[in-house]
Amino acid sequence: MNSCAVNRKDQITQVATDLFSRLGYDKMTVKDLATACGVTEPALYRHFVSKQAIFGEVLDSLACRLDTDELFDRLAHESDIEKLLHELATYVISFFQRNEDLQRLLLYAVLMDHPKARKVFQATRGVFANFLEEQLVRLREDGLVQPVNCRITARCFIGMVCDCALGQTLWQNLQSSPYPPAEVVANNVPIYARGLKRQRRARQYDKDNREKR
């Protein structure tokens, strides 16, 4: 495939992302997309065999949006649970605020029971829960957090944060007084962190027992 064809396909995908997000899958027609792209319907079908194929390409593009390497590298050795949670929550909220269309399209994909919905979920939300679970296991082994179920704890925390992001985007008009993200993070993270922190006396007790062995 030559570069012009690739660029045209990318253009179609970008325009389709916007249209699917604003109109929904059912209301968005191939004719709408062709018109928005400035091409004929037959020309569009040279790149995609169907509307469903276009939506699948859109979902694939969503799964590639997240770039967490720098964030995860920075937090992979963080021993302060409150700082870890604070930075992670701030990043997640900011990402989903910048990508409101992703939230809409993921909801559409789930409601359609689309086979790629799980892939997008894991690539844009599950990745945060998986990372936090790994860090909680590390901190638990170091005696810095309570002996909790790290998977449940990570999923619940990320769920809370993602709901906050939804409150700033999709749910905004449904709430009487949505709170600013910074205020939500400042209020909730210390509560969560205090519940997770292992007290110094407990850590010393574990250390003494290990030395006795």
Backbone as a printed PyTorch tensor [residue, N CA C, xyz], in Angstrom:
tensor([[[  0.8480,  -1.1970,   0.0000],
         [  0.0000,   0.0000,   0.0000],
         [  0.8840,   1.2470,   0.0000]],

        [[  0.6360,   2.1920,  -0.9600],
         [  1.4900,   3.3740,  -1.0300],
         [  1.1590,   4.3610,   0.0820]],

        [[  2.0170,   5.3760,   0.2250],
         [  1.8760,   6.3140,   1.3450],
         [  0.5890,   7.1270,   1.2490]],

        [[  0.1510,   7.4510,   0.0240],
         [ -1.0950,   8.2200,  -0.1270],
         [ -2.2850,   7.4220,   0.3830]],

        [[ -2.2730,   6.1110,   0.0670],
         [ -3.3640,   5.2530,   0.5250],
         [ -3.3660,   5.1380,   2.0350]],

        [[ -2.1490,   5.0200,   2.6300],
         [ -2.0330,   4.9340,   4.0860],
         [ -2.5390,   6.2170,   4.7280]],

        [[ -2.1310,   7.3730,   4.1550],
         [ -2.5710,   8.6550,   4.7090],
         [ -4.0820,   8.8180,   4.6060]],

        [[ -4.6470,   8.3710,   3.4910],
         [ -6.0920,   8.4650,   3.3260],
         [ -6.8090,   7.5860,   4.3470]],

        [[ -6.2780,   6.3810,   4.5560],
         [ -6.8870,   5.4780,   5.5350],
         [ -6.8060,   6.0750,   6.9350]],

        [[ -5.6690,   6.6750,   7.2710],
         [ -5.5250,   7.3270,   8.5730],
         [ -6.5070,   8.4830,   8.7140]],

        [[ -6.6750,   9.2500,   7.6130],
         [ -7.6180,  10.3730,   7.6520],
         [ -9.0380,   9.8780,   7.8910]],

        [[ -9.4110,   8.8180,   7.2020],
         [-10.7470,   8.2530,   7.3690],
         [-10.9470,   7.7980,   8.8100]],

        [[ -9.9220,   7.1420,   9.3700],
         [-10.0090,   6.6570,  10.7550],
         [-10.1790,   7.8060,  11.7350]],

        [[ -9.4270,   8.8900,  11.5300],
         [ -9.5230,  10.0460,  12.4290],
         [-10.8950,  10.7020,  12.3620]],

        [[-11.4060,  10.8770,  11.1430],
         [-12.7300,  11.4930,  10.9880],
         [-13.8030,  10.5660,  11.5610]],

        [[-13.6560,   9.2670,  11.3130],
         [-14.6230,   8.2950,  11.8330],
         [-14.6340,   8.2940,  13.3540]],

        [[-13.4670,   8.4590,  13.9600],
         [-13.3890,   8.5170,  15.4250],
         [-14.2520,   9.6440,  15.9580]],

        [[-14.1510,  10.8090,  15.3210],
         [-14.9460,  11.9680,  15.7520],
         [-16.4340,  11.7230,  15.5290]],

        [[-16.8050,  11.1940,  14.3680],
         [-18.2130,  10.9890,  14.0590],
         [-18.8450,   9.9070,  14.9260]],

        [[-18.1470,   8.7910,  15.0930],
         [-18.6760,   7.7290,  15.9500],
         [-18.8510,   8.2400,  17.3800]],

        [[-17.8950,   9.0400,  17.8240],
         [-17.9530,   9.5580,  19.1930],
         [-19.1390,  10.4920,  19.3730]],

        [[-19.4060,  11.3570,  18.4080],
         [-20.4750,  12.3610,  18.5380],
         [-21.8560,  11.7980,  18.2240]],

        [[-21.9230,  10.9130,  17.2230],
         [-23.2180,  10.4310,  16.7570],
         [-23.6020,   9.0570,  17.2760]],

        [[-22.5960,   8.2690,  17.6730],
         [-22.8550,   6.8840,  18.0460],
         [-22.7650,   5.9820,  16.8340]],

        [[-22.6260,   4.7040,  17.0830],
         [-22.4330,   3.7560,  15.9790],
         [-23.6550,   3.6970,  15.0690]],

        [[-24.8360,   3.6100,  15.6290],
         [-26.0450,   3.4150,  14.8230],
         [-26.3590,   4.6180,  13.9460]],

        [[-26.1870,   5.8230,  14.4690],
         [-26.5610,   7.0230,  13.7290],
         [-25.5230,   7.4330,  12.6900]],

        [[-24.2740,   7.0790,  12.8960],
         [-23.2420,   7.4480,  11.9430],
         [-23.3300,   6.5510,  10.7130]],

        [[-23.4720,   7.1450,   9.5390],
         [-23.5780,   6.3700,   8.3090],
         [-22.2970,   6.4880,   7.4880]],

        [[-22.1030,   5.5260,   6.6010],
         [-20.9470,   5.5750,   5.7100],
         [-21.0250,   6.8130,   4.8230]],

        [[-22.2320,   7.2090,   4.4580],
         [-22.4000,   8.4250,   3.6590],
         [-21.9240,   9.6470,   4.4330]],

        [[-22.2820,   9.7150,   5.7360],
         [-21.8070,  10.8200,   6.5890],
         [-20.2850,  10.8740,   6.5840]],

        [[-19.6800,   9.7110,   6.7270],
         [-18.2230,   9.6390,   6.8140],
         [-17.5840,  10.0470,   5.4930]],

        [[-18.1150,   9.5510,   4.3850],
         [-17.5640,   9.8950,   3.0720],
         [-17.6370,  11.3950,   2.8290]],

        [[-18.7810,  11.9730,   3.1850],
         [-18.9600,  13.4190,   3.0030],
         [-17.9640,  14.2040,   3.8530]],

        [[-17.8010,  13.8000,   5.1070],
         [-16.8740,  14.4960,   6.0170],
         [-15.4280,  14.3690,   5.5450]],

        [[-15.1120,  13.2620,   4.8740],
         [-13.7500,  13.0350,   4.3820],
         [-13.5220,  13.6410,   3.0050]],

        [[-14.6060,  14.0780,   2.3440],
         [-14.4790,  14.6540,   1.0130],
         [-14.2170,  13.6260,  -0.0630]],

        [[-14.7540,  12.4170,   0.1320],
         [-14.5910,  11.3520,  -0.8650],
         [-15.9520,  10.7360,  -1.1550]],

        [[-16.0110,   9.9250,  -2.1810],
         [-17.2470,   9.2150,  -2.4850],
         [-17.3170,   7.9440,  -1.6480]],

        [[-18.5280,   7.3890,  -1.5310],
         [-18.6750,   6.1380,  -0.7900],
         [-17.8710,   4.9990,  -1.4260]],

        [[-17.8940,   4.8390,  -2.7690],
         [-17.0710,   3.7840,  -3.3750],
         [-15.5860,   3.9570,  -3.0640]],

        [[-15.1170,   5.2110,  -3.0140],
         [-13.7090,   5.4570,  -2.6900],
         [-13.4070,   5.0360,  -1.2600]],

        [[-14.3530,   5.3000,  -0.3730],
         [-14.1600,   4.9070,   1.0280],
         [-14.1120,   3.3830,   1.1670]],

        [[-14.9590,   2.7050,   0.3910],
         [-14.9960,   1.2420,   0.4770],
         [-13.7400,   0.5890,  -0.0910]],

        [[-12.9230,   1.3610,  -0.7870],
         [-11.6460,   0.8020,  -1.2450],
         [-10.6760,   0.6220,  -0.0800]],

        [[-10.9360,   1.3240,   0.9940],
         [-10.0730,   1.2250,   2.1710],
         [-10.6790,   0.3390,   3.2560]],

        [[-11.9970,   0.3140,   3.3470],
         [-12.6830,  -0.4770,   4.3700],
         [-13.8570,  -1.2130,   3.7300]],

        [[-14.0100,  -2.4670,   4.0900],
         [-15.0570,  -3.2770,   3.4600],
         [-16.4350,  -3.0070,   4.0390]],

        [[-16.5020,  -2.4270,   5.2460],
         [-17.8010,  -2.2160,   5.8810],
         [-17.6920,  -1.1710,   6.9880]],

        [[-18.8430,  -0.7140,   7.4350],
         [-18.9060,   0.2190,   8.5650],
         [-18.3230,  -0.4280,   9.8210]],

        [[-18.5970,  -1.7130,  10.0180],
         [-18.0700,  -2.4170,  11.1810],
         [-16.5440,  -2.4720,  11.1380]],

        [[-15.9780,  -2.6380,   9.9380],
         [-14.5160,  -2.6630,   9.8080],
         [-13.9230,  -1.3020,  10.1630]],

        [[-14.6300,  -0.2500,   9.8010],
         [-14.1620,   1.1060,  10.1400],
         [-14.1610,   1.2800,  11.6540]],

        [[-15.2330,   0.8450,  12.2950],
         [-15.3150,   0.9760,  13.7490],
         [-14.2160,   0.1490,  14.4260]],

        [[-13.9310,  -1.0190,  13.8810],
         [-12.8510,  -1.8450,  14.4250],
         [-11.5110,  -1.1440,  14.3300]],

        [[-11.2760,  -0.4650,  13.2120],
         [-10.0250,   0.2880,  13.0410],
         [ -9.9500,   1.4370,  14.0410]],

        [[-11.0830,   2.0880,  14.2900],
         [-11.1400,   3.1660,  15.2730],
         [-10.7640,   2.6300,  16.6600]],

        [[-11.3080,   1.4860,  17.0310],
         [-11.0060,   0.9050,  18.3350],
         [ -9.5320,   0.5360,  18.4400]],

        [[ -8.9570,   0.0170,  17.3580],
         [ -7.5230,  -0.2930,  17.3670],
         [ -6.6940,   0.9660,  17.5980]],

        [[ -7.1190,   2.0700,  17.0000],
         [ -6.3690,   3.3170,  17.1590],
         [ -6.4630,   3.8340,  18.5950]],

        [[ -7.5900,   3.5790,  19.2630],
         [ -7.7420,   4.0130,  20.6500],
         [ -6.7760,   3.2760,  21.5660]],

        [[ -6.5700,   1.9980,  21.2860],
         [ -5.7050,   1.1760,  22.1310],
         [ -4.2530,   1.6140,  22.0610]],

        [[ -3.9230,   2.4570,  21.0710],
         [ -2.5330,   2.9030,  20.9090],
         [ -2.2950,   4.3040,  21.4690]],

        [[ -3.3080,   4.9150,  22.0440],
         [ -3.1690,   6.3050,  22.4880],
         [ -2.3130,   6.4720,  23.7430]],

        [[ -2.3760,   5.5050,  24.6200],
         [ -1.7730,   5.6760,  25.9440],
         [ -0.2620,   5.4700,  25.9030]],

        [[  0.4670,   6.3970,  26.4910],
         [  1.9160,   6.2810,  26.6050],
         [  2.2910,   6.4940,  28.0780]],

        [[  2.4880,   5.3900,  28.7810],
         [  2.7180,   5.4670,  30.2260],
         [  4.1570,   5.1290,  30.6260]],

        [[  5.0410,   4.9620,  29.6580],
         [  6.3960,   4.4970,  29.9760],
         [  7.0850,   5.3930,  30.9970]],

        [[  7.0550,   6.7100,  30.7570],
         [  7.7530,   7.6260,  31.6620],
         [  7.1290,   7.6080,  33.0500]],

        [[  5.8000,   7.6070,  33.1070],
         [  5.0970,   7.5850,  34.3960],
         [  5.4140,   6.3060,  35.1610]],

        [[  5.2930,   5.1750,  34.5090],
         [  5.5060,   3.8950,  35.1870],
         [  6.9700,   3.7160,  35.6030]],

        [[  7.8840,   4.1870,  34.7740],
         [  9.3090,   4.1090,  35.1440],
         [  9.5780,   4.9290,  36.3970]],

        [[  8.9320,   6.0960,  36.4930],
         [  9.1630,   6.9800,  37.6330],
         [  8.5650,   6.4190,  38.9190]],

        [[  7.4470,   5.7130,  38.7980],
         [  6.7430,   5.2330,  39.9900],
         [  7.0790,   3.7900,  40.3680]],

        [[  7.8380,   3.1150,  39.5210],
         [  8.1100,   1.6910,  39.7520],
         [  8.9040,   1.4180,  41.0250]],

        [[  9.5890,   2.4400,  41.5510],
         [ 10.3880,   2.2480,  42.7730],
         [  9.9530,   3.2060,  43.8850]],

        [[  8.7760,   3.8070,  43.7250],
         [  8.2840,   4.7550,  44.7240],
         [  7.8360,   4.0040,  45.9820]],

        [[  8.3520,   4.4360,  47.1310],
         [  8.0210,   3.7610,  48.3880],
         [  6.9430,   4.4950,  49.1860]],

        [[  6.6370,   5.7160,  48.7970],
         [  5.6030,   6.4960,  49.4790],
         [  4.2660,   6.1980,  48.8100]],

        [[  3.4050,   5.4330,  49.4640],
         [  2.1450,   5.0120,  48.8590],
         [  1.2600,   6.2020,  48.5140]],

        [[  1.2760,   7.2410,  49.3370],
         [  0.4340,   8.3990,  49.0500],
         [  0.9000,   9.1210,  47.7900]],

        [[  2.1910,   9.2700,  47.6280],
         [  2.7310,   9.9110,  46.4220],
         [  2.4240,   9.0620,  45.1920]],

        [[  2.5750,   7.7560,  45.3300],
         [  2.2800,   6.8360,  44.2300],
         [  0.8330,   6.9920,  43.7760]],

        [[ -0.0990,   6.9450,  44.7150],
         [ -1.5120,   7.0540,  44.3870],
         [ -1.8580,   8.4240,  43.8180]],

        [[ -1.2470,   9.4580,  44.3900],
         [ -1.5330,  10.8240,  43.9500],
         [ -1.1170,  11.0230,  42.4910]],

        [[  0.0970,  10.6140,  42.1490],
         [  0.5800,  10.8160,  40.7820],
         [ -0.1960,   9.9610,  39.7890]],

        [[ -0.5170,   8.7510,  40.1980],
         [ -1.2580,   7.8610,  39.3150],
         [ -2.6660,   8.4090,  39.0680]],

        [[ -3.3310,   8.8380,  40.1280],
         [ -4.6910,   9.3800,  39.9970],
         [ -4.7040,  10.6360,  39.1350]],

        [[ -3.7610,  11.5190,  39.3560],
         [ -3.6890,  12.7590,  38.5850],
         [ -3.4940,  12.4730,  37.0990]],

        [[ -2.6340,  11.5150,  36.8020],
         [ -2.3710,  11.1630,  35.3990],
         [ -3.6130,  10.5550,  34.7520]],

        [[ -4.2630,   9.6280,  35.4410],
         [ -5.4410,   8.9440,  34.8830],
         [ -6.5440,   9.9450,  34.5780]],

        [[ -6.8410,  10.8310,  35.5140],
         [ -7.9000,  11.8160,  35.3080],
         [ -7.5580,  12.7230,  34.1390]],

        [[ -6.3110,  13.1730,  34.0910],
         [ -5.8890,  14.0560,  33.0090],
         [ -6.0040,  13.3560,  31.6580]],

        [[ -5.5990,  12.0970,  31.5910],
         [ -5.6620,  11.3490,  30.3330],
         [ -7.0990,  11.2350,  29.8380]],

        [[ -8.0150,  10.8450,  30.7170],
         [ -9.3950,  10.6550,  30.2810],
         [-10.1090,  11.9740,  30.0130]],

        [[ -9.6780,  13.0460,  30.6670],
         [-10.2430,  14.3530,  30.3370],
         [ -9.8380,  14.7780,  28.9290]],

        [[ -8.6000,  14.4640,  28.5580],
         [ -8.1190,  14.8060,  27.2130],
         [ -8.6990,  13.8880,  26.1470]],

        [[ -9.2240,  12.7500,  26.5640],
         [ -9.6980,  11.7390,  25.6180],
         [-11.1480,  11.3560,  25.8970]],

        [[-11.9990,  12.3590,  25.9460],
         [-13.4150,  12.0950,  26.2060],
         [-14.0100,  11.2000,  25.1190]],

        [[-13.5450,  11.3670,  23.8700],
         [-14.0710,  10.5280,  22.7940],
         [-13.7650,   9.0530,  23.0370]],

        [[-12.6350,   8.7850,  23.6690],
         [-12.2720,   7.4000,  23.9820],
         [-13.2820,   6.7930,  24.9540]],

        [[-13.6760,   7.5650,  25.9480],
         [-14.6610,   7.0680,  26.9160],
         [-15.9930,   6.7550,  26.2330]],

        [[-16.4050,   7.6380,  25.3480],
         [-17.6590,   7.4190,  24.6350],
         [-17.5840,   6.1670,  23.7610]],

        [[-16.5060,   6.0560,  23.0090],
         [-16.3700,   4.9410,  22.0790],
         [-16.2290,   3.6100,  22.8140]],

        [[-15.5600,   3.6350,  23.9630],
         [-15.4490,   2.4040,  24.7370],
         [-16.8200,   1.9760,  25.2490]],

        [[-17.6290,   2.9350,  25.6850],
         [-18.9810,   2.6150,  26.1340],
         [-19.8120,   2.0230,  24.9900]],

        [[-19.7130,   2.6340,  23.8170],
         [-20.4380,   2.0950,  22.6560],
         [-19.9860,   0.6680,  22.3610]],

        [[-18.6630,   0.4520,  22.3990],
         [-18.1270,  -0.8670,  22.0710],
         [-18.6060,  -1.9240,  23.0590]],

        [[-18.6490,  -1.5650,  24.3380],
         [-19.1130,  -2.5100,  25.3650],
         [-20.5910,  -2.8190,  25.1710]],

        [[-21.3920,  -1.7830,  24.9130],
         [-22.8310,  -1.9850,  24.7240],
         [-23.1230,  -2.8280,  23.4860]],

        [[-22.2510,  -2.7320,  22.4830],
         [-22.3980,  -3.5320,  21.2630],
         [-21.8430,  -4.9380,  21.4330]],

        [[-21.1760,  -5.1690,  22.5740],
         [-20.4710,  -6.4330,  22.7850],
         [-19.4600,  -6.6770,  21.6690]],

        [[-18.7570,  -5.6000,  21.3140],
         [-17.7690,  -5.6740,  20.2390],
         [-16.5710,  -6.5130,  20.6960]],

        [[-16.0460,  -7.3850,  19.8410],
         [-14.9360,  -8.2560,  20.2440],
         [-13.6590,  -7.5040,  20.6290]],

        [[-13.5390,  -6.2400,  20.2060],
         [-12.3370,  -5.4720,  20.5410],
         [-12.5160,  -4.6070,  21.7810]],

        [[-13.6800,  -4.6360,  22.3910],
         [-13.9290,  -3.8010,  23.5670],
         [-12.9650,  -4.1430,  24.7010]],

        [[-12.7470,  -5.4300,  24.9270],
         [-11.8480,  -5.8430,  26.0110],
         [-10.4250,  -5.3420,  25.7630]],

        [[ -9.9870,  -5.3980,  24.5180],
         [ -8.6390,  -4.9330,  24.1710],
         [ -8.4770,  -3.4500,  24.4960]],

        [[ -9.4750,  -2.6480,  24.1210],
         [ -9.4050,  -1.2140,  24.3870],
         [ -9.4490,  -0.9440,  25.8890]],

        [[-10.3140,  -1.6680,  26.6020],
         [-10.4190,  -1.4980,  28.0530],
         [ -9.0780,  -1.7900,  28.7270]],

        [[ -8.4670,  -2.9070,  28.3630],
         [ -7.1940,  -3.2890,  28.9750],
         [ -6.0830,  -2.3060,  28.6320]],

        [[ -6.1150,  -1.7880,  27.3970],
         [ -5.0400,  -0.8970,  26.9520],
         [ -5.1710,   0.5150,  27.4880]],

        [[ -6.3620,   0.9210,  27.9170],
         [ -6.5560,   2.3090,  28.3320],
         [ -7.0240,   2.4790,  29.7690]],

        [[ -7.4270,   1.4010,  30.4020],
         [ -7.8430,   1.4760,  31.8080],
         [ -7.2460,   0.3230,  32.6060]],

        [[ -7.3340,  -0.8630,  32.0620],
         [ -6.7920,  -2.0240,  32.7580],
         [ -5.3020,  -1.9080,  33.0370]],

        [[ -4.5850,  -1.2260,  32.1480],
         [ -3.1400,  -1.0870,  32.3210],
         [ -2.7980,  -0.3620,  33.6200]],

        [[ -3.6460,   0.5960,  34.0230],
         [ -3.3990,   1.3170,  35.2770],
         [ -3.6370,   0.4130,  36.4830]],

        [[ -4.7130,  -0.3570,  36.4320],
         [ -5.0050,  -1.2730,  37.5340],
         [ -3.9260,  -2.3370,  37.6610]],

        [[ -3.4420,  -2.8440,  36.5300],
         [ -2.3820,  -3.8640,  36.5570],
         [ -1.0980,  -3.3000,  37.1460]],

        [[ -0.7580,  -2.0840,  36.7380],
         [  0.4620,  -1.4570,  37.2620],
         [  0.3500,  -1.2270,  38.7640]],

        [[ -0.7970,  -0.6970,  39.2130],
         [ -0.9670,  -0.4330,  40.6410],
         [ -0.9380,  -1.7290,  41.4350]],

        [[ -1.5280,  -2.7680,  40.8970],
         [ -1.4880,  -4.0670,  41.5840],
         [ -0.0470,  -4.5210,  41.7900]],

        [[  0.7840,  -4.3890,  40.7540],
         [  2.1960,  -4.7770,  40.8640],
         [  2.9090,  -3.9650,  41.9420]],

        [[  2.6170,  -2.6710,  42.0100],
         [  3.2800,  -1.8200,  42.9990],
         [  2.8050,  -2.1410,  44.4120]],

        [[  1.5340,  -2.4610,  44.5700],
         [  1.0160,  -2.8270,  45.8890],
         [  1.6280,  -4.1420,  46.3680]],

        [[  1.8090,  -5.0850,  45.4520],
         [  2.4700,  -6.3400,  45.8120],
         [  3.8880,  -6.0600,  46.2740]],

        [[  4.6010,  -5.1930,  45.5490],
         [  5.9710,  -4.8250,  45.9190],
         [  6.0070,  -4.1780,  47.2980]],

        [[  5.1270,  -3.2310,  47.5350],
         [  5.1090,  -2.5220,  48.8170],
         [  4.6520,  -3.4270,  49.9550]],

        [[  3.7490,  -4.3490,  49.6550],
         [  3.3150,  -5.3120,  50.6660],
         [  4.4600,  -6.2150,  51.0650]],

        [[  5.2340,  -6.6560,  50.0920],
         [  6.3810,  -7.5180,  50.3900],
         [  7.4540,  -6.7740,  51.1690]],

        [[  7.5200,  -5.4560,  50.9730],
         [  8.4820,  -4.6370,  51.7230],
         [  7.9460,  -4.2260,  53.0870]],

        [[  6.7190,  -4.6520,  53.3870],
         [  6.1280,  -4.3380,  54.6820],
         [  5.6390,  -2.9160,  54.8190]],

        [[  5.4290,  -2.2270,  53.6840],
         [  5.0330,  -0.8230,  53.7260],
         [  3.5170,  -0.6210,  53.6320]],

        [[  2.7970,  -1.6430,  53.1820],
         [  1.3340,  -1.5380,  53.1410],
         [  0.7230,  -2.7610,  53.8070]],

        [[ -0.5400,  -2.6440,  54.1270],
         [ -1.2620,  -3.7120,  54.7990],
         [ -1.3210,  -4.9690,  53.9060]],

        [[ -1.4980,  -6.1320,  54.5210],
         [ -1.6050,  -7.3730,  53.7370],
         [ -2.9820,  -7.4890,  53.0800]],

        [[ -3.2140,  -6.6350,  52.0810],
         [ -4.5140,  -6.5960,  51.4090],
         [ -4.4910,  -7.4640,  50.1510]],

        [[ -5.6770,  -7.6770,  49.5810],
         [ -5.7700,  -8.2890,  48.2600],
         [ -5.4190,  -7.1930,  47.2590]],

        [[ -4.2390,  -7.2650,  46.6930],
         [ -3.7290,  -6.1710,  45.8620],
         [ -4.5370,  -5.9770,  44.5840]],

        [[ -5.0600,  -7.0580,  44.0390],
         [ -5.8390,  -6.9330,  42.8090],
         [ -7.1400,  -6.1850,  43.0630]],

        [[ -7.8540,  -6.5760,  44.1140],
         [ -9.1160,  -5.9060,  44.4400],
         [ -8.8530,  -4.4340,  44.7670]],

        [[ -7.8360,  -4.1850,  45.5730],
         [ -7.5200,  -2.8170,  45.9890],
         [ -7.1850,  -1.9460,  44.7900]],

        [[ -6.3730,  -2.4680,  43.8680],
         [ -5.9740,  -1.6960,  42.6850],
         [ -7.1690,  -1.4020,  41.7880]],

        [[ -8.0010,  -2.4000,  41.5670],
         [ -9.1680,  -2.1950,  40.7030],
         [-10.1440,  -1.1910,  41.2980]],

        [[-10.3420,  -1.2610,  42.6160],
         [-11.2620,  -0.3290,  43.2710],
         [-10.7360,   1.1040,  43.2060]],

        [[ -9.4390,   1.2670,  43.4140],
         [ -8.8680,   2.6190,  43.3760],
         [ -8.9620,   3.2090,  41.9770]],

        [[ -8.5490,   2.4450,  40.9720],
         [ -8.6060,   2.9400,  39.5990],
         [-10.0600,   3.1720,  39.1840]],

        [[-10.9690,   2.3220,  39.6430],
         [-12.3800,   2.5320,  39.3510],
         [-12.8760,   3.8510,  39.9020]],

        [[-12.4720,   4.1700,  41.1310],
         [-12.8570,   5.4360,  41.7370],
         [-12.3150,   6.6140,  40.9290]],

        [[-11.0650,   6.5060,  40.5180],
         [-10.4240,   7.5860,  39.7620],
         [-11.0870,   7.7560,  38.3940]],

        [[-11.3680,   6.6490,  37.7230],
         [-12.0100,   6.7180,  36.4090],
         [-13.4190,   7.2890,  36.5130]],

        [[-14.1160,   6.9970,  37.6010],
         [-15.4430,   7.5710,  37.7890],
         [-15.3420,   9.0820,  37.9810]],

        [[-14.2830,   9.5130,  38.6360],
         [-14.0470,  10.9530,  38.7880],
         [-13.8420,  11.5880,  37.4210]],

        [[-13.0830,  10.9130,  36.5450],
         [-12.8540,  11.4210,  35.1910],
         [-14.1650,  11.4880,  34.4150]],

        [[-15.0010,  10.4760,  34.5670],
         [-16.3070,  10.4840,  33.9170],
         [-17.1680,  11.6360,  34.4280]],

        [[-17.0240,  11.9390,  35.7120],
         [-17.7670,  13.0430,  36.3060],
         [-17.3940,  14.3880,  35.7070]],

        [[-16.1770,  14.4730,  35.1700],
         [-15.7250,  15.7170,  34.5490],
         [-16.0620,  15.7730,  33.0560]],

        [[-16.4930,  14.6460,  32.4980],
         [-16.7520,  14.5990,  31.0560],
         [-18.1870,  14.1340,  30.7890]],

        [[-18.3840,  12.8280,  30.6660],
         [-19.6780,  12.3010,  30.2490],
         [-20.7840,  12.5450,  31.2660]],

        [[-20.4520,  12.5100,  32.5710],
         [-21.4980,  12.6430,  33.5970],
         [-21.6720,  14.0840,  34.0640]],

        [[-20.9360,  15.0080,  33.4810],
         [-20.8880,  16.3760,  34.0230],
         [-22.2700,  17.0130,  34.1590]],

        [[-23.1080,  16.8570,  33.1620],
         [-24.4200,  17.4910,  33.2010],
         [-25.4280,  16.7620,  34.0910]],

        [[-25.0210,  15.6050,  34.6080],
         [-25.9200,  14.8330,  35.4660],
         [-25.6970,  15.1230,  36.9470]],

        [[-24.6480,  15.8780,  37.2480],
         [-24.3050,  16.1580,  38.6400],
         [-24.6390,  17.6060,  38.9700]],

        [[-25.1230,  17.8020,  40.1820],
         [-25.4960,  19.1600,  40.5840],
         [-24.2850,  20.0590,  40.7610]],

        [[-23.1910,  19.5000,  41.3080],
         [-21.9940,  20.3240,  41.5380],
         [-20.7410,  19.4550,  41.4600]],

        [[-20.2670,  19.1670,  40.2460],
         [-19.0580,  18.3560,  40.1110],
         [-17.8510,  19.0690,  40.7180]],

        [[-17.0050,  18.2990,  41.4140],
         [-15.8370,  18.8890,  42.0490],
         [-14.6400,  18.8560,  41.1030]],

        [[-13.7570,  19.8480,  41.2040],
         [-12.5570,  19.8580,  40.3680],
         [-11.7040,  18.6120,  40.6510]],

        [[-11.0560,  18.0400,  39.6300],
         [-10.2510,  16.8360,  39.8260],
         [ -9.1910,  16.9670,  40.9160]],

        [[ -8.5210,  18.1190,  40.9700],
         [ -7.4760,  18.3050,  41.9780],
         [ -8.0410,  18.1970,  43.3880]],

        [[ -9.2500,  18.7010,  43.5730],
         [ -9.8810,  18.6330,  44.8930],
         [-10.2660,  17.2020,  45.2390]],

        [[-10.7480,  16.4590,  44.2430],
         [-11.0980,  15.0530,  44.4630],
         [ -9.8670,  14.2500,  44.8510]],

        [[ -8.7710,  14.4430,  44.1180],
         [ -7.5280,  13.7240,  44.4100],
         [ -7.0150,  14.0880,  45.7970]],

        [[ -6.9950,  15.3890,  46.0990],
         [ -6.4970,  15.8500,  47.4000],
         [ -7.3250,  15.3130,  48.5500]],

        [[ -8.6190,  15.1360,  48.3360],
         [ -9.5110,  14.6410,  49.3910],
         [ -9.4160,  13.1240,  49.5640]],

        [[ -9.4130,  12.3860,  48.4600],
         [ -9.5510,  10.9280,  48.5270],
         [ -8.2540,  10.1500,  48.6670]],

        [[ -7.1910,  10.6330,  48.0350],
         [ -5.9340,   9.8740,  48.0710],
         [ -5.4040,   9.6990,  49.4930]],

        [[ -5.3640,  10.7430,  50.3350],
         [ -4.8690,  10.5360,  51.7060],
         [ -5.6970,   9.5150,  52.4870]],

        [[ -7.0070,   9.4930,  52.2460],
         [ -7.8630,   8.5210,  52.9410],
         [ -7.4810,   7.1070,  52.5370]],

        [[ -7.3310,   6.9000,  51.2430],
         [ -6.9630,   5.5900,  50.7220],
         [ -5.5700,   5.1960,  51.2250]],

        [[ -4.6390,   6.1600,  51.1840],
         [ -3.2630,   5.8790,  51.5950],
         [ -3.1880,   5.5160,  53.0770]],

        [[ -3.9300,   6.2260,  53.9280],
         [ -3.9140,   5.9270,  55.3580],
         [ -4.4250,   4.5120,  55.6250]],

        [[ -5.4100,   4.0850,  54.8740],
         [ -5.9200,   2.7330,  55.0550],
         [ -4.9480,   1.6600,  54.6240]],

        [[ -4.0530,   2.0060,  53.6950],
         [ -3.1080,   1.0210,  53.1700],
         [ -1.7900,   0.9760,  53.9470]],

        [[ -1.3850,   2.1090,  54.5050],
         [ -0.0730,   2.1750,  55.1410],
         [  0.0600,   1.2010,  56.3020]],

        [[  1.1750,   0.5350,  56.3460],
         [  1.4950,  -0.3410,  57.4700],
         [  2.1320,   0.5050,  58.5540]],

        [[  1.6520,   0.3910,  59.7710],
         [  2.1960,   1.1950,  60.8510],
         [  3.6280,   0.7850,  61.1730]],

        [[  4.4010,   1.7400,  61.6510],
         [  5.8250,   1.4950,  61.9220],
         [  6.0190,   0.3680,  62.9280]],

        [[  5.1490,   0.2910,  63.9410],
         [  5.2740,  -0.7620,  64.9500],
         [  5.1210,  -2.1400,  64.3140]],

        [[  4.1570,  -2.2660,  63.3730],
         [  3.9400,  -3.5450,  62.7010],
         [  5.1360,  -3.9070,  61.8410]],

        [[  5.7170,  -2.9170,  61.1700],
         [  6.8890,  -3.1880,  60.3260],
         [  8.0710,  -3.6280,  61.1780]],

        [[  8.2380,  -2.9790,  62.3490],
         [  9.3430,  -3.3430,  63.2320],
         [  9.1510,  -4.7460,  63.7790]],

        [[  7.8950,  -5.0970,  64.0770],
         [  7.5940,  -6.4420,  64.5740],
         [  7.9740,  -7.4900,  63.5340]],

        [[  7.6190,  -7.2560,  62.2830],
         [  7.9720,  -8.1870,  61.2150],
         [  9.4790,  -8.2960,  61.0540]],

        [[ 10.1570,  -7.1550,  61.1650],
         [ 11.6080,  -7.1500,  61.0120],
         [ 12.2650,  -7.9510,  62.1360]],

        [[ 11.8020,  -7.7450,  63.3520],
         [ 12.3670,  -8.4770,  64.4970],
         [ 12.1720,  -9.9840,  64.3320]],

        [[ 10.9860, -10.3690,  63.8680],
         [ 10.7040, -11.8080,  63.6780],
         [ 11.5970, -12.4090,  62.6180]],

        [[ 11.8470, -11.6480,  61.5440],
         [ 12.7350, -12.1600,  60.4970],
         [ 14.1560, -12.3420,  61.0120]],

        [[ 14.5940, -11.3990,  61.8420],
         [ 15.9640, -11.4740,  62.3830],
         [ 16.0990, -12.6590,  63.3390]],

        [[ 15.0260, -12.9980,  64.0760],
         [ 15.0660, -14.1290,  64.9960],
         [ 15.1940, -15.4540,  64.2640]],

        [[ 14.6560, -15.4880,  63.0650],
         [ 14.7390, -16.7290,  62.2830],
         [ 16.1520, -16.9310,  61.7670]]])
